[in-house]
Amino acid sequence: MPSADPHSADPGAETARASAYEPVSPQEPVRPTKEDEVARAGSELLGGPVGRRVLFAASWWTPVRVIMLVALGMFALGLIQKMPCYNGAWFVGASSQYTHACYSDIPHLYQGRGFADGLVPYFDRLPGDMEYLEYPVLTGVFMEMASWVTPGSGTVQHQEKIYWMVNAGILMACTAVLAICVARTHRRRPWDALLVALAPALALTATVNWDLLAVALTAAAMLMWARARVVAFGVLLGLATAAKLYPVLLLGPLLVLCWRAGRWREFGTALVGTVGTWLVVNLPVMLLAGDGWSKFYTFSQQRGVDFGSFWLILSQRMDSPLTTDTVNTLAMALMLLACLGIAALGLTAPRRPRFAQLAFLVVAAFVLTNKVYSPQYVLWLIPLAALARPRWRDFLIWQAGEVAYFLGIWMYLAYTTSGDAHKGLPTEGYQLAIVVHLVGTLWLCAVVVRDILMPERDVVRQGGDDDPSGGVLDGARDVFVLGYAGGATRTVRRSTGAPAVKWGSATDLSR
């Protein structure tokens, strides 16, 4: 475990890279233009690195407000990017919405899932093969409430456009919540949330579907955990899970970290809060409209191999593709193995990993092993990546791969829907786009794993923090470790010039 050792500081041992940084006190916010080369270079476009007076000046322009406005500005750019579809591409021709890369599920599902006809999700049966709405309950409520605001007059196309605009307005509010929560999670590192605000994949995918609701709730839950408000964390995570299934995965890393720190009471409270809240949202629909409620789960199970996954590449290249049941079994086995590996990493690392690090890894594992990867799934990872590895170079490399995939899937669909014209990206090109997405995500996972195994390379801990998103885990003493972590001690020099830290020692850092 880390312990401060003021006598072990040796300025002469600082690396050349570290010597370029100014020391940061434990209470002083970290300035990314001082510790991140890419941020420092990019700041030249705005007049150079931010100075101490600008950062601390009494002004309305606080970091959180700046980040929120930047996020809303990027969201607005994403709306502009969808304008070709809003102006007709959603409704004219089979491939026009793909060639313009502006597709969205929202306008199409307004009529396709019965909202235009006033049907009640989960209770009223839909015409066609889908039978019932295939989304979790809280997302269904979101979709239904947006339909209430949509006027029922005019053509169906006009209503669909208004429905998309109403949803876009609510999703913009979710974007603001997301930016604020990420900026406030790490008290001394608010500017890391600029990674989220400026993420190009967020702007491109924010209005493709309704995932931002679950993403914003998950970010709010992580903020509550960082503030040691365990009950609020459980409630918000339960709401997030009621909107999308992936947030429940965060309980796995939390179990490992609380196990290592002996914080069983807090984990139990979080678990009960999550399950209880999920039940409060789901039970009424579960009991009164069981067939409609279960559609999301049966559809997920029965859905075949789909876009974006490495399973699709295998399916397209095999003479006898794997059956859906086989893929389900193999994908579940791979996910289980990944979770076991992440758990082992959490229990054997020289210093207990940060919550955001393990949370990113487990959600990334789900994304990588799943049989489908819709373009908007990148939203799940963006805030976790910003908290787990707040380095602009790494983040932008990964985002470049995600943008390439975003363009690749629409160009592939343009190719498959344009008939003999073959406008777009052929199968081999789309497979390459999938590989780029997979490799980029795996590379970011590898960097996070390296930070866990070598905590002296973790940029958050270089600044003197332990686990600013860890809440009750921040600075807590380990009570259960495995292997190397049980007795190893490693002296680490912080890049900020602060006193050295002994990772892996048994000193209690509770505060």
Rosetta blueprint (number, residue, H / E / L):
1 M L
2 P L
3 S L
4 A E
5 D E
6 P H
7 H H
8 S H
9 A L
10 D L
11 P H
12 G H
13 A H
14 E L
15 T L
16 A H
17 R H
18 A H
19 S H
20 A L
21 Y L
22 E L
23 P L
24 V L
25 S L
26 P L
27 Q L
28 E L
29 P L
30 V L
31 R L
32 P H
33 T H
34 K H
35 E H
36 D L
37 E H
38 V H
39 A H
40 R H
41 A H
42 G H
43 S H
44 E H
45 L H
46 L H
47 G L
48 G L
49 P L
50 V L
51 G L
52 R H
53 R H
54 V H
55 L H
56 F H
57 A L
58 A L
59 S L
60 W L
61 W L
62 T L
63 P H
64 V H
65 R H
66 V H
67 I H
68 M H
69 L H
70 V H
71 A H
72 L H
73 G H
74 M H
75 F H
76 A H
77 L H
78 G H
79 L H
80 I H
81 Q H
82 K L
83 M H
84 P H
85 C H
86 Y H
87 N H
88 G H
89 A H
90 W L
91 F L
92 V L
93 G L
94 A L
95 S L
96 S H
97 Q H
98 Y H
99 T H
100 H L
101 A L
102 C L
103 Y L
104 S L
105 D H
106 I H
107 P H
108 H H
109 L H
110 Y H
111 Q H
112 G H
113 R L
114 G L
115 F L
116 A L
117 D L
118 G L
119 L L
120 V L
121 P L
122 Y L
123 F L
124 D L
125 R L
126 L L
127 P L
128 G L
129 D L
130 M L
131 E L
132 Y L
133 L L
134 E L
135 Y L
136 P L
137 V H
138 L H
139 T H
140 G H
141 V H
142 F H
143 M H
144 E H
145 M H
146 A H
147 S H
148 W H
149 V H
150 T L
151 P L
152 G L
153 S L
154 G L
155 T L
156 V H
157 Q H
158 H H
159 Q H
160 E H
161 K H
162 I H
163 Y H
164 W H
165 M H
166 V H
167 N H
168 A H
169 G H
170 I H
171 L H
172 M H
173 A H
174 C H
175 T H
176 A H
177 V H
178 L H
179 A H
180 I H
181 C H
182 V H
183 A H
184 R H
185 T H
186 H L
187 R L
188 R L
189 R L
190 P H
191 W H
192 D H
193 A H
194 L H
195 L H
196 V H
197 A H
198 L L
199 A L
200 P H
201 A H
202 L H
203 A H
204 L H
205 T H
206 A L
207 T L
208 V L
209 N L
210 W L
211 D H
212 L H
213 L H
214 A H
215 V H
216 A H
217 L H
218 T H
219 A H
220 A H
221 A H
222 M H
223 L H
224 M H
225 W H
226 A H
227 R L
228 A L
229 R L
230 V H
231 V H
232 A H
233 F H
234 G H
235 V H
236 L H
237 L H
238 G H
239 L H
240 A H
241 T H
242 A H
243 A H
244 K L
245 L L
246 Y H
247 P H
248 V H
249 L H
250 L H
251 L H
252 G H
253 P H
254 L H
255 L H
256 V H
257 L H
258 C H
259 W H
260 R H
261 A H
262 G L
263 R L
264 W H
265 R H
266 E H
267 F H
268 G H
269 T H
270 A H
271 L H
272 V H
273 G H
274 T H
275 V H
276 G H
277 T H
278 W H
279 L H
280 V H
281 V H
282 N H
283 L H
284 P H
285 V H
286 M H
287 L H
288 L H
289 A L
290 G H
291 D H
292 G H
293 W H
294 S H
295 K H
296 F H
297 Y H
298 T H
299 F H
300 S H
301 Q H
302 Q H
303 R L
304 G L
305 V L
306 D L
307 F L
308 G L
309 S L
310 F H
311 W H
312 L H
313 I H
314 L H
315 S H
316 Q H
317 R H
318 M L
319 D L
320 S L
321 P L
322 L L
323 T L
324 T H
325 D H
326 T H
327 V H
328 N H
329 T H
330 L H
331 A H
332 M H
333 A H
334 L H
335 M H
336 L H
337 L H
338 A H
339 C H
340 L H
341 G H
342 I H
343 A H
344 A H
345 L H
346 G H
347 L H
348 T H
349 A L
350 P L
351 R L
352 R L
353 P L
354 R L
355 F H
356 A H
357 Q H
358 L H
359 A H
360 F H
361 L H
362 V H
363 V H
364 A H
365 A H
366 F H
367 V H
368 L H
369 T H
370 N L
371 K L
372 V L
373 Y L
374 S L
375 P H
376 Q H
377 Y H
378 V H
379 L H
380 W H
381 L H
382 I H
383 P H
384 L H
385 A H
386 A H
387 L H
388 A H
389 R L
390 P L
391 R L
392 W H
393 R H
394 D H
395 F H
396 L H
397 I H
398 W H
399 Q H
400 A H
401 G H
402 E H
403 V H
404 A H
405 Y H
406 F H
407 L H
408 G H
409 I H
410 W H
411 M H
412 Y H
413 L H
414 A H
415 Y H
416 T H
417 T H
418 S L
419 G H
420 D H
421 A H
422 H L
423 K L
424 G L
425 L L
426 P L
427 T H
428 E H
429 G H
430 Y H
431 Q H
432 L H
433 A H
434 I H
435 V H
436 V H
437 H H
438 L H
439 V H
440 G H
441 T H
442 L H
443 W H
444 L H
445 C H
446 A H
447 V H
448 V H
449 V H
450 R H
451 D H
452 I H
453 L H
454 M L
455 P H
456 E H
457 R H
458 D L
459 V H
460 V H
461 R H
462 Q H
463 G L
464 G L
465 D L
466 D L
467 D L
468 P L
469 S L
470 G L
471 G H
472 V H
473 L H
474 D L
475 G L
476 A L
477 R L
478 D L
479 V L
480 F L
481 V L
482 L L
483 G H
484 Y H
485 A H
486 G H
487 G L
488 A L
489 T L
490 R E
491 T E
492 V E
493 R L
494 R L
495 S L
496 T L
497 G L
498 A L
499 P L
500 A E
501 V E
502 K E
503 W E
504 G L
505 S L
506 A L
507 T L
508 D L
509 L L
510 S L
511 R L
